[in-house]
Amino acid sequence: MRFRKKPDLIYRDGKPVAVILDIREYEDMLERLEDAEDLQSLRAMRSKPLHFRSLERFLEGPSATPSPARGGGRG
C-alpha cells in the first residue's frame, strides 16, 4: 500500500478555492473517473436491445440501415 499525502488546500477569503494533489494521486483519480464513465457507458449500451447487420450491409457503411425489405443478394 502506498503512502497517501494529504492534499493541500488553497484558501481565498477564508474559503477553500483550490487543491494541490500529489501527481500520482491525481492520475489515479483520473483513472478511476474514466473507469466510472466507461462503466456508465457499458450499462447504457446493455440496456438497449441488440441489432445486428449482415457483413454485407456493414461493409456498405453507416448509411446502410437494416431493413428486411431490401433484397439479400448483390445486384
Protein Blocks (a to p, Z undefined) as FASTA:
>chain_A
ZZddddddddeehiafbdcddfklmmmmmmmmmmmmmmmmmmmmmmpccddddfklmmno
jklccdfkbcfbdZZ
